[in-house]
Amino acid sequence: MTLRDIIRKEFVNISKEEYSLNPLKPNHCGTAVQRSLQKAKIDTKETKIIPATSQFSPPIYKREDPYFPSSAYKAIKRNNPKGYEIRKRK
């Protein structure tokens, strides 16, 4: 099975789930794409830097999926510069 097949199969399965904007368990266009790509082991996360709480503690780097679709798109593009877009034909 190709990566494209894995992504497509997962996306179809996710699209059968209930649409949700709940920040704790979101299921919208951005998260559907993220989850589909993650199934194919493609990085979709962004690094967030949490500033140090004191001069003696280092900043914390946290990897997480962006919530908003525009942020998710940018993170996916940034993490996968050799990737390509698949657009739906009209």
C-alpha positions, 0 to 999 in steps of 0.5 A: 500500500502506498503512502497516498493509499494510507492517507486516503483510507484514513481520511475517508474513515475520519470523514465518517466521524462527527464534525467537532470544533471542541478544542479538547477533541477537535475533528475539522478539516485541519485535524482530519488532514493532520491525522491522515498524514500522521497515519503515514508517519508524516510530521504535522506538529509545530514546536512551541517554546514556553519561556523560562519561568526564572533565569535558572530554568531553560525554556521548554520546547513542546511539540503539538498539532496546531488547532487552526487549519491555517497553522496546520497547513504552515506546519505541514509545509515547514516540516515536509519541504519535499512534499506536494499538494494533492488538489481535488479536480473540479 
